Amino acid sequence: MTTEYDLPCADCDGPLARETIPPEELDVDATGPVPVATCKRCGSRHYPDEALEVIGQEAS
Ligand SMILES: [Zn+2]
């Protein structure tokens, strides 16, 4: 199955790597580290569905 991390960077077609970023660094309200796809070439960050799930989660 193709994941979002297998897709090329939307900005430069470079390869993406999965990283987890503290929510403070992304300035988002998340309950834990946010998984993002970071471009190894240009450093651009892309948010896969699982990142949006983490960001969208309400702390309860
Ligand atoms: Zn890129």
N, CA, C, O and the ligand as a Tripos MOL2 file, in Angstrom:
@<TRIPOS>MOLECULE
protein
  241   239    61     0     0
PROTEIN
NO_CHARGES

@<TRIPOS>ATOM
      1 N           0.8330   -1.1990    0.0000 N.3       1 MET1
      2 CA          0.0000    0.0000    0.0000 C.3       1 MET1
      3 C           0.8730    1.2550    0.0000 C.2       1 MET1
      4 O           1.8270    1.3660    0.7700 O.2       1 MET1
      5 N           0.5370    2.1680   -0.8510 N.am      2 THR2
      6 CA          1.2820    3.4200   -0.9250 C.3       2 THR2
      7 C           0.8510    4.3390    0.2070 C.2       2 THR2
      8 O          -0.3400    4.5720    0.4150 O.2       2 THR2
      9 N           1.8120    4.8480    0.9200 N.am      3 THR3
     10 CA          1.4890    5.8060    1.9690 C.3       3 THR3
     11 C           1.8660    7.2050    1.5020 C.2       3 THR3
     12 O           2.5010    7.3850    0.4630 O.2       3 THR3
     13 N           1.4650    8.1730    2.2850 N.am      4 GLU4
     14 CA          1.8030    9.5450    1.9270 C.3       4 GLU4
     15 C           3.3090    9.7800    1.9680 C.2       4 GLU4
     16 O           3.8190   10.6990    1.3280 O.2       4 GLU4
     17 N           4.0160    8.9430    2.7260 N.am      5 TYR5
     18 CA          5.4670    9.1030    2.8280 C.3       5 TYR5
     19 C           6.1790    8.5800    1.5800 C.2       5 TYR5
     20 O           7.3530    8.8730    1.3520 O.2       5 TYR5
     21 N           5.4570    7.8060    0.7840 N.am      6 ASP6
     22 CA          6.0330    7.3080   -0.4620 C.3       6 ASP6
     23 C           5.8740    8.3070   -1.6030 C.2       6 ASP6
     24 O           6.4950    8.1710   -2.6570 O.2       6 ASP6
     25 N           5.0390    9.3020   -1.3790 N.am      7 LEU7
     26 CA          4.8090   10.2890   -2.4270 C.3       7 LEU7
     27 C           5.9460   11.3000   -2.4510 C.2       7 LEU7
     28 O           6.5730   11.5470   -1.4210 O.2       7 LEU7
     29 N           6.2190   11.8840   -3.6040 N.am      8 PRO8
     30 CA          7.2610   12.9120   -3.6670 C.3       8 PRO8
     31 C           6.7710   14.2280   -3.0670 C.2       8 PRO8
     32 O           5.5700   14.4750   -2.9510 O.2       8 PRO8
     33 N           7.7250   15.0530   -2.6930 N.am      9 CYS9
     34 CA          7.4250   16.3800   -2.1760 C.3       9 CYS9
     35 C           6.6200   17.1730   -3.1990 C.2       9 CYS9
     36 O           6.9340   17.1710   -4.3890 O.2       9 CYS9
     37 N           5.5900   17.8430   -2.7240 N.am     10 ALA10
     38 CA          4.7440   18.6230   -3.6310 C.3      10 ALA10
     39 C           5.4910   19.8450   -4.1630 C.2      10 ALA10
     40 O           5.1340   20.3960   -5.2040 O.2      10 ALA10
     41 N           6.5160   20.2580   -3.4470 N.am     11 ASP11
     42 CA          7.2430   21.4700   -3.8460 C.3      11 ASP11
     43 C           8.3830   21.1710   -4.8140 C.2      11 ASP11
     44 O           8.5850   21.9000   -5.7850 O.2      11 ASP11
     45 N           9.1290   20.0960   -4.5470 N.am     12 CYS12
     46 CA         10.3430   19.8780   -5.3420 C.3      12 CYS12
     47 C          10.5000   18.4490   -5.8460 C.2      12 CYS12
     48 O          11.5110   18.1260   -6.4700 O.2      12 CYS12
     49 N           9.5140   17.5850   -5.5850 N.am     13 ASP13
     50 CA          9.5880   16.1800   -6.0090 C.3      13 ASP13
     51 C          10.6400   15.3700   -5.2470 C.2      13 ASP13
     52 O          10.9680   14.2530   -5.6500 O.2      13 ASP13
     53 N          11.1670   15.9140   -4.1630 N.am     14 GLY14
     54 CA         12.1570   15.1890   -3.3700 C.3      14 GLY14
     55 C          11.5040   14.1150   -2.5290 C.2      14 GLY14
     56 O          10.2790   14.0660   -2.4130 O.2      14 GLY14
     57 N          12.3340   13.2380   -1.9310 N.am     15 PRO15
     58 CA         11.8010   12.1630   -1.1010 C.3      15 PRO15
     59 C          11.3660   12.6800    0.2720 C.2      15 PRO15
     60 O          11.9690   13.6020    0.8220 O.2      15 PRO15
     61 N          10.3130   12.0710    0.8090 N.am     16 LEU16
     62 CA          9.8030   12.4740    2.1200 C.3      16 LEU16
     63 C          10.2350   11.4800    3.1820 C.2      16 LEU16
     64 O          10.3520   10.2840    2.9150 O.2      16 LEU16
     65 N          10.4700   11.9750    4.3780 N.am     17 ALA17
     66 CA         10.7960   11.1170    5.5090 C.3      17 ALA17
     67 C           9.7930   11.3810    6.6260 C.2      17 ALA17
     68 O           9.3770   12.5180    6.8460 O.2      17 ALA17
     69 N           9.4090   10.3110    7.3300 N.am     18 ARG18
     70 CA          8.4700   10.4910    8.4310 C.3      18 ARG18
     71 C           9.2140   10.9710    9.6630 C.2      18 ARG18
     72 O          10.2160   10.3780   10.0630 O.2      18 ARG18
     73 N           8.7220   12.0450   10.2620 N.am     19 GLU19
     74 CA          9.2920   12.5670   11.4950 C.3      19 GLU19
     75 C           8.1580   12.8680   12.4540 C.2      19 GLU19
     76 O           7.0100   13.0470   12.0450 O.2      19 GLU19
     77 N           8.4880   12.9220   13.7210 N.am     20 THR20
     78 CA          7.4960   13.3980   14.6810 C.3      20 THR20
     79 C           8.0040   14.6940   15.2850 C.2      20 THR20
     80 O           9.1510   14.7890   15.7210 O.2      20 THR20
     81 N           7.1380   15.6810   15.3010 N.am     21 ILE21
     82 CA          7.4950   17.0270   15.7260 C.3      21 ILE21
     83 C           6.6520   17.3870   16.9390 C.2      21 ILE21
     84 O           5.4470   17.1330   16.9440 O.2      21 ILE21
     85 N           7.2580   17.9750   17.9700 N.am     22 PRO22
     86 CA          6.4530   18.4180   19.1120 C.3      22 PRO22
     87 C           5.4270   19.4570   18.6660 C.2      22 PRO22
     88 O           5.7450   20.3240   17.8520 O.2      22 PRO22
     89 N           4.2120   19.3850   19.1810 N.am     23 PRO23
     90 CA          3.1730   20.3220   18.7390 C.3      23 PRO23
     91 C           3.5510   21.7810   18.9520 C.2      23 PRO23
     92 O           3.1390   22.6460   18.1790 O.2      23 PRO23
     93 N           4.3410   22.0670   20.0060 N.am     24 GLU24
     94 CA          4.7500   23.4560   20.2510 C.3      24 GLU24
     95 C           5.5070   24.0150   19.0520 C.2      24 GLU24
     96 O           5.3460   25.1770   18.6790 O.2      24 GLU24
     97 N           6.3420   23.1540   18.4530 N.am     25 GLU25
     98 CA          7.1760   23.6130   17.3540 C.3      25 GLU25
     99 C           6.3400   23.9320   16.1200 C.2      25 GLU25
    100 O           6.6980   24.7910   15.3140 O.2      25 GLU25
    101 N           5.2290   23.2330   15.9900 N.am     26 LEU26
    102 CA          4.3540   23.4590   14.8350 C.3      26 LEU26
    103 C           3.2810   24.4900   15.1470 C.2      26 LEU26
    104 O           2.5110   24.8900   14.2740 O.2      26 LEU26
    105 N           3.2410   24.9140   16.4080 N.am     27 ASP27
    106 CA          2.2280   25.8620   16.8410 C.3      27 ASP27
    107 C           0.8130   25.3340   16.5660 C.2      27 ASP27
    108 O          -0.0490   26.0410   16.0430 O.2      27 ASP27
    109 N           0.6140   24.0770   16.9360 N.am     28 VAL28
    110 CA         -0.7120   23.4840   16.8020 C.3      28 VAL28
    111 C          -1.1220   22.9190   18.1610 C.2      28 VAL28
    112 O          -0.2900   22.6910   19.0390 O.2      28 VAL28
    113 N          -2.4090   22.7040   18.3020 N.am     29 ASP29
    114 CA         -2.9420   22.1650   19.5390 C.3      29 ASP29
    115 C          -3.1350   20.6660   19.3800 C.2      29 ASP29
    116 O          -4.1960   20.2110   18.9530 O.2      29 ASP29
    117 N          -2.1050   19.8970   19.7270 N.am     30 ALA30
    118 CA         -2.1810   18.4500   19.5710 C.3      30 ALA30
    119 C          -1.9320   17.7820   20.9120 C.2      30 ALA30
    120 O          -1.3630   18.3820   21.8250 O.2      30 ALA30
    121 N          -2.3610   16.5460   21.0180 N.am     31 THR31
    122 CA         -2.2330   15.8240   22.2880 C.3      31 THR31
    123 C          -0.8830   15.1330   22.4190 C.2      31 THR31
    124 O          -0.5670   14.6180   23.4910 O.2      31 THR31
    125 N          -0.0800   15.1060   21.3630 N.am     32 GLY32
    126 CA          1.2150   14.4430   21.4250 C.3      32 GLY32
    127 C           2.0250   14.8170   20.2090 C.2      32 GLY32
    128 O           1.6210   15.6790   19.4280 O.2      32 GLY32
    129 N           3.1760   14.1710   20.0410 N.am     33 PRO33
    130 CA          4.0200   14.4510   18.8770 C.3      33 PRO33
    131 C           3.2440   14.2830   17.5780 C.2      33 PRO33
    132 O           2.4500   13.3530   17.4340 O.2      33 PRO33
    133 N           3.4780   15.1830   16.6420 N.am     34 VAL34
    134 CA          2.7350   15.1790   15.3850 C.3      34 VAL34
    135 C           3.5850   14.5260   14.2930 C.2      34 VAL34
    136 O           4.6870   14.9920   14.0040 O.2      34 VAL34
    137 N           3.0810   13.4560   13.6900 N.am     35 PRO35
    138 CA          3.8220   12.8430   12.5820 C.3      35 PRO35
    139 C           3.7010   13.6870   11.3300 C.2      35 PRO35
    140 O           2.5960   14.0070   10.8920 O.2      35 PRO35
    141 N           4.8330   14.0450   10.7580 N.am     36 VAL36
    142 CA          4.8140   14.8260    9.5280 C.3      36 VAL36
    143 C           5.7340   14.1780    8.5020 C.2      36 VAL36
    144 O           6.6140   13.3890    8.8460 O.2      36 VAL36
    145 N           5.5190   14.5170    7.2570 N.am     37 ALA37
    146 CA          6.3960   14.0630    6.1800 C.3      37 ALA37
    147 C           7.2870   15.2290    5.8100 C.2      37 ALA37
    148 O           6.8270   16.2160    5.2360 O.2      37 ALA37
    149 N           8.5730   15.1130    6.1400 N.am     38 THR38
    150 CA          9.5170   16.1920    5.8570 C.3      38 THR38
    151 C          10.3150   15.8620    4.6050 C.2      38 THR38
    152 O          10.8440   14.7590    4.4660 O.2      38 THR38
    153 N          10.3950   16.8100    3.7140 N.am     39 CYS39
    154 CA         11.1620   16.6160    2.4870 C.3      39 CYS39
    155 C          12.6490   16.6100    2.8100 C.2      39 CYS39
    156 O          13.1580   17.5150    3.4710 O.2      39 CYS39
    157 N          13.3390   15.5730    2.3340 N.am     40 LYS40
    158 CA         14.7760   15.4790    2.6000 C.3      40 LYS40
    159 C          15.5550   16.4630    1.7480 C.2      40 LYS40
    160 O          16.7140   16.7570    2.0410 O.2      40 LYS40
    161 N          14.9340   16.9740    0.7020 N.am     41 ARG41
    162 CA         15.6660   17.8700   -0.1950 C.3      41 ARG41
    163 C          15.4610   19.3340    0.1940 C.2      41 ARG41
    164 O          16.4310   20.0720    0.3630 O.2      41 ARG41
    165 N          14.2050   19.7560    0.3370 N.am     42 CYS42
    166 CA         13.9640   21.1900    0.5660 C.3      42 CYS42
    167 C          13.5020   21.4920    1.9920 C.2      42 CYS42
    168 O          13.3940   22.6570    2.3760 O.2      42 CYS42
    169 N          13.2270   20.4330    2.7860 N.am     43 GLY43
    170 CA         12.8460   20.6580    4.1700 C.3      43 GLY43
    171 C          11.3960   21.0210    4.3700 C.2      43 GLY43
    172 O          10.9670   21.2750    5.4950 O.2      43 GLY43
    173 N          10.6390   21.0480    3.2990 N.am     44 SER44
    174 CA          9.2330   21.3760    3.3800 C.3      44 SER44
    175 C           8.4880   20.3080    4.1810 C.2      44 SER44
    176 O           8.7670   19.1180    4.0340 O.2      44 SER44
    177 N           7.5500   20.7220    5.0210 N.am     45 ARG45
    178 CA          6.7810   19.7720    5.8160 C.3      45 ARG45
    179 C           5.3890   19.5840    5.2310 C.2      45 ARG45
    180 O           4.7020   20.5430    4.8810 O.2      45 ARG45
    181 N           5.0000   18.3320    5.1350 N.am     46 HIS46
    182 CA          3.6720   18.0050    4.6290 C.3      46 HIS46
    183 C           2.9360   17.2300    5.7110 C.2      46 HIS46
    184 O           3.5320   16.4570    6.4600 O.2      46 HIS46
    185 N           1.6500   17.4490    5.7750 N.am     47 TYR47
    186 CA          0.8610   16.8430    6.8320 C.3      47 TYR47
    187 C           0.0010   15.7170    6.2870 C.2      47 TYR47
    188 O          -0.9680   15.9630    5.5700 O.2      47 TYR47
    189 N           0.3550   14.4740    6.6290 N.am     48 PRO48
    190 CA         -0.4660   13.3450    6.1880 C.3      48 PRO48
    191 C          -1.7360   13.2450    7.0310 C.2      48 PRO48
    192 O          -1.9060   13.9590    8.0180 O.2      48 PRO48
    193 N          -2.6110   12.3500    6.6200 N.am     49 ASP49
    194 CA         -3.8780   12.1770    7.3400 C.3      49 ASP49
    195 C          -3.6590   11.9100    8.8220 C.2      49 ASP49
    196 O          -4.3980   12.4240    9.6620 O.2      49 ASP49
    197 N          -2.6330   11.0980    9.1550 N.am     50 GLU50
    198 CA         -2.4350   10.7640   10.5660 C.3      50 GLU50
    199 C          -2.0320   11.9970   11.3780 C.2      50 GLU50
    200 O          -2.3210   12.0750   12.5720 O.2      50 GLU50
    201 N          -1.3710   12.9490   10.7390 N.am     51 ALA51
    202 CA         -1.0350   14.1940   11.4320 C.3      51 ALA51
    203 C          -2.2980   14.9840   11.7250 C.2      51 ALA51
    204 O          -2.4670   15.5380   12.8110 O.2      51 ALA51
    205 N          -3.1770   15.0240   10.7400 N.am     52 LEU52
    206 CA         -4.4110   15.7870   10.9200 C.3      52 LEU52
    207 C          -5.2760   15.1580   12.0070 C.2      52 LEU52
    208 O          -5.9930   15.8560   12.7240 O.2      52 LEU52
    209 N          -5.2030   13.8350   12.1220 N.am     53 GLU53
    210 CA         -5.9440   13.1620   13.1890 C.3      53 GLU53
    211 C          -5.4060   13.5750   14.5560 C.2      53 GLU53
    212 O          -6.1750   13.8390   15.4800 O.2      53 GLU53
    213 N          -4.0840   13.6280   14.6780 N.am     54 VAL54
    214 CA         -3.4830   14.0160   15.9590 C.3      54 VAL54
    215 C          -3.8340   15.4640   16.2930 C.2      54 VAL54
    216 O          -4.1790   15.7880   17.4300 O.2      54 VAL54
    217 N          -3.7380   16.3210   15.2880 N.am     55 ILE55
    218 CA         -4.0190   17.7420   15.5120 C.3      55 ILE55
    219 C          -5.4920   17.9440   15.8380 C.2      55 ILE55
    220 O          -5.8530   18.8070   16.6390 O.2      55 ILE55
    221 N          -6.3370   17.1340   15.2040 N.am     56 GLY56
    222 CA         -7.7760   17.3110   15.3980 C.3      56 GLY56
    223 C          -8.3070   16.7260   16.6820 C.2      56 GLY56
    224 O          -9.4540   16.9670   17.0580 O.2      56 GLY56
    225 N          -7.4560   15.9430   17.3700 N.am     57 GLN57
    226 CA         -7.9230   15.2920   18.5800 C.3      57 GLN57
    227 C          -8.0700   16.2760   19.7270 C.2      57 GLN57
    228 O          -7.2000   17.1180   19.9540 O.2      57 GLN57
    229 N          -9.1500   16.1650   20.4290 N.am     58 GLU58
    230 CA         -9.3470   16.9890   21.6200 C.3      58 GLU58
    231 C          -8.7690   16.2490   22.8240 C.2      58 GLU58
    232 O          -8.9790   15.0460   22.9770 O.2      58 GLU58
    233 N          -8.0470   16.9630   23.6710 N.am     59 ALA59
    234 CA         -7.5880   16.3600   24.9220 C.3      59 ALA59
    235 C          -8.7960   16.1440   25.8230 C.2      59 ALA59
    236 O          -9.6150   17.0420   26.0130 O.2      59 ALA59
    237 N          -8.8900   14.9680   26.3590 N.am     60 SER60
    238 CA        -10.0560   14.6910   27.2070 C.3      60 SER60
    239 C          -9.6050   14.1040   28.5250 C.2      60 SER60
    240 O         -10.4350   13.8000   29.3820 O.2      60 SER60
    241 ZN         10.7720   19.3180   -1.2570 Zn       61 ZN61
@<TRIPOS>BOND
     1     1     2 1
     2     2     3 1
     3     3     4 2
     4     3     5 am
     5     5     6 1
     6     6     7 1
     7     7     8 2
     8     7     9 am
     9     9    10 1
    10    10    11 1
    11    11    12 2
    12    11    13 am
    13    13    14 1
    14    14    15 1
    15    15    16 2
    16    15    17 am
    17    17    18 1
    18    18    19 1
    19    19    20 2
    20    19    21 am
    21    21    22 1
    22    22    23 1
    23    23    24 2
    24    23    25 am
    25    25    26 1
    26    26    27 1
    27    27    28 2
    28    27    29 am
    29    29    30 1
    30    30    31 1
    31    31    32 2
    32    31    33 am
    33    33    34 1
    34    34    35 1
    35    35    36 2
    36    35    37 am
    37    37    38 1
    38    38    39 1
    39    39    40 2
    40    39    41 am
    41    41    42 1
    42    42    43 1
    43    43    44 2
    44    43    45 am
    45    45    46 1
    46    46    47 1
    47    47    48 2
    48    47    49 am
    49    49    50 1
    50    50    51 1
    51    51    52 2
    52    51    53 am
    53    53    54 1
    54    54    55 1
    55    55    56 2
    56    55    57 am
    57    57    58 1
    58    58    59 1
    59    59    60 2
    60    59    61 am
    61    61    62 1
    62    62    63 1
    63    63    64 2
    64    63    65 am
    65    65    66 1
    66    66    67 1
    67    67    68 2
    68    67    69 am
    69    69    70 1
    70    70    71 1
    71    71    72 2
    72    71    73 am
    73    73    74 1
    74    74    75 1
    75    75    76 2
    76    75    77 am
    77    77    78 1
    78    78    79 1
    79    79    80 2
    80    79    81 am
    81    81    82 1
    82    82    83 1
    83    83    84 2
    84    83    85 am
    85    85    86 1
    86    86    87 1
    87    87    88 2
    88    87    89 am
    89    89    90 1
    90    90    91 1
    91    91    92 2
    92    91    93 am
    93    93    94 1
    94    94    95 1
    95    95    96 2
    96    95    97 am
    97    97    98 1
    98    98    99 1
    99    99   100 2
   100    99   101 am
   101   101   102 1
   102   102   103 1
   103   103   104 2
   104   103   105 am
   105   105   106 1
   106   106   107 1
   107   107   108 2
   108   107   109 am
   109   109   110 1
   110   110   111 1
   111   111   112 2
   112   111   113 am
   113   113   114 1
   114   114   115 1
   115   115   116 2
   116   115   117 am
   117   117   118 1
   118   118   119 1
   119   119   120 2
   120   119   121 am
   121   121   122 1
   122   122   123 1
   123   123   124 2
   124   123   125 am
   125   125   126 1
   126   126   127 1
   127   127   128 2
   128   127   129 am
   129   129   130 1
   130   130   131 1
   131   131   132 2
   132   131   133 am
   133   133   134 1
   134   134   135 1
   135   135   136 2
   136   135   137 am
   137   137   138 1
   138   138   139 1
   139   139   140 2
   140   139   141 am
   141   141   142 1
   142   142   143 1
   143   143   144 2
   144   143   145 am
   145   145   146 1
   146   146   147 1
   147   147   148 2
   148   147   149 am
   149   149   150 1
   150   150   151 1
   151   151   152 2
   152   151   153 am
   153   153   154 1
   154   154   155 1
   155   155   156 2
   156   155   157 am
   157   157   158 1
   158   158   159 1
   159   159   160 2
   160   159   161 am
   161   161   162 1
   162   162   163 1
   163   163   164 2
   164   163   165 am
   165   165   166 1
   166   166   167 1
   167   167   168 2
   168   167   169 am
   169   169   170 1
   170   170   171 1
   171   171   172 2
   172   171   173 am
   173   173   174 1
   174   174   175 1
   175   175   176 2
   176   175   177 am
   177   177   178 1
   178   178   179 1
   179   179   180 2
   180   179   181 am
   181   181   182 1
   182   182   183 1
   183   183   184 2
   184   183   185 am
   185   185   186 1
   186   186   187 1
   187   187   188 2
   188   187   189 am
   189   189   190 1
   190   190   191 1
   191   191   192 2
   192   191   193 am
   193   193   194 1
   194   194   195 1
   195   195   196 2
   196   195   197 am
   197   197   198 1
   198   198   199 1
   199   199   200 2
   200   199   201 am
   201   201   202 1
   202   202   203 1
   203   203   204 2
   204   203   205 am
   205   205   206 1
   206   206   207 1
   207   207   208 2
   208   207   209 am
   209   209   210 1
   210   210   211 1
   211   211   212 2
   212   211   213 am
   213   213   214 1
   214   214   215 1
   215   215   216 2
   216   215   217 am
   217   217   218 1
   218   218   219 1
   219   219   220 2
   220   219   221 am
   221   221   222 1
   222   222   223 1
   223   223   224 2
   224   223   225 am
   225   225   226 1
   226   226   227 1
   227   227   228 2
   228   227   229 am
   229   229   230 1
   230   230   231 1
   231   231   232 2
   232   231   233 am
   233   233   234 1
   234   234   235 1
   235   235   236 2
   236   235   237 am
   237   237   238 1
   238   238   239 1
   239   239   240 2
@<TRIPOS>SUBSTRUCTURE
     1 MET1         2 RESIDUE 1 A MET
     2 THR2         6 RESIDUE 1 A THR
     3 THR3        10 RESIDUE 1 A THR
     4 GLU4        14 RESIDUE 1 A GLU
     5 TYR5        18 RESIDUE 1 A TYR
     6 ASP6        22 RESIDUE 1 A ASP
     7 LEU7        26 RESIDUE 1 A LEU
     8 PRO8        30 RESIDUE 1 A PRO
     9 CYS9        34 RESIDUE 1 A CYS
    10 ALA10       38 RESIDUE 1 A ALA
    11 ASP11       42 RESIDUE 1 A ASP
    12 CYS12       46 RESIDUE 1 A CYS
    13 ASP13       50 RESIDUE 1 A ASP
    14 GLY14       54 RESIDUE 1 A GLY
    15 PRO15       58 RESIDUE 1 A PRO
    16 LEU16       62 RESIDUE 1 A LEU
    17 ALA17       66 RESIDUE 1 A ALA
    18 ARG18       70 RESIDUE 1 A ARG
    19 GLU19       74 RESIDUE 1 A GLU
    20 THR20       78 RESIDUE 1 A THR
    21 ILE21       82 RESIDUE 1 A ILE
    22 PRO22       86 RESIDUE 1 A PRO
    23 PRO23       90 RESIDUE 1 A PRO
    24 GLU24       94 RESIDUE 1 A GLU
    25 GLU25       98 RESIDUE 1 A GLU
    26 LEU26      102 RESIDUE 1 A LEU
    27 ASP27      106 RESIDUE 1 A ASP
    28 VAL28      110 RESIDUE 1 A VAL
    29 ASP29      114 RESIDUE 1 A ASP
    30 ALA30      118 RESIDUE 1 A ALA
    31 THR31      122 RESIDUE 1 A THR
    32 GLY32      126 RESIDUE 1 A GLY
    33 PRO33      130 RESIDUE 1 A PRO
    34 VAL34      134 RESIDUE 1 A VAL
    35 PRO35      138 RESIDUE 1 A PRO
    36 VAL36      142 RESIDUE 1 A VAL
    37 ALA37      146 RESIDUE 1 A ALA
    38 THR38      150 RESIDUE 1 A THR
    39 CYS39      154 RESIDUE 1 A CYS
    40 LYS40      158 RESIDUE 1 A LYS
    41 ARG41      162 RESIDUE 1 A ARG
    42 CYS42      166 RESIDUE 1 A CYS
    43 GLY43      170 RESIDUE 1 A GLY
    44 SER44      174 RESIDUE 1 A SER
    45 ARG45      178 RESIDUE 1 A ARG
    46 HIS46      182 RESIDUE 1 A HIS
    47 TYR47      186 RESIDUE 1 A TYR
    48 PRO48      190 RESIDUE 1 A PRO
    49 ASP49      194 RESIDUE 1 A ASP
    50 GLU50      198 RESIDUE 1 A GLU
    51 ALA51      202 RESIDUE 1 A ALA
    52 LEU52      206 RESIDUE 1 A LEU
    53 GLU53      210 RESIDUE 1 A GLU
    54 VAL54      214 RESIDUE 1 A VAL
    55 ILE55      218 RESIDUE 1 A ILE
    56 GLY56      222 RESIDUE 1 A GLY
    57 GLN57      226 RESIDUE 1 A GLN
    58 GLU58      230 RESIDUE 1 A GLU
    59 ALA59      234 RESIDUE 1 A ALA
    60 SER60      238 RESIDUE 1 A SER
    61 ZN61       241 GROUP 0 **** ****
